[in-house]
């Protein structure tokens, strides 16, 4: 559903939003999370986005990469 670049940008943005809460229970360094995005109109379209540190070698889906207009 998203290109690797888009997933990394989304993960960075989520990381910043979480860090900006200044919540005392958040760990030092990178926060681990899993964001699951589902398309409501097409059940087969989805994306799981994890914190960037959790994804050392991302799977590249050629279809998703083609949809990224910003490459």
N, C-alpha and C positions, 0 to 999 in steps of 0.2 A: 504494500500500500504506500510506502514511502521509500525513497532512495536511502542509501547508506548516509549520504551527506545530510539529508533532511532528518533522519533519525538521530544523528549526532547533534545537530542543532537543537532539536526538541529536547534531547537529554540534557544538554547544557542549560537550556532555559528552565527545565524542571529543577535541575540542581540549584540554580540561582534562586528560584522561587522558594524552594525549601530552605535554603541557607538564609534568605532574607527574613524568614520568620524568627530567627534568633532563638529558636526553641532549645531549651537547655538539655533535652534528651537526645538531640541529634549528635551523631558521632563527629569527631574531628576528621578532616579530610573528606573524601568523596562519600556521599550518601548513597546507599544501595536502594534501588527502587525498581519496580516493574510497572509500566504503564501499558494497559491493554486498550487498544482503540478498535472499535467494531463499527462497520458500516451498517447503518440501520436499514438501508434499502436492499443490500446484497449481502446475505449471510456469509458468503465465502470470502468477503473482503475484510481483512483484519491486519493489525500490526501490533506486535509486542515490542515495546521500547524499554530497554534497560539502561541503567547508568553506564556511561561510556567505558569505565574501568572494568565492567563485567563482560564486555564484548571485545576480546583480543583480536579475533579474526572473524569479521562479520560475513554472513552469507550474502552474496550479491544476487539479486533477482533481476535479470535483464529487463523484464517488463517494468518493474518499479523504477529502474534507472532511466528508462526512456521517458517516463512520465515527469521527470524532474526537469523543468524548463530552465532552471538556474545553473545547472552543471557548471 
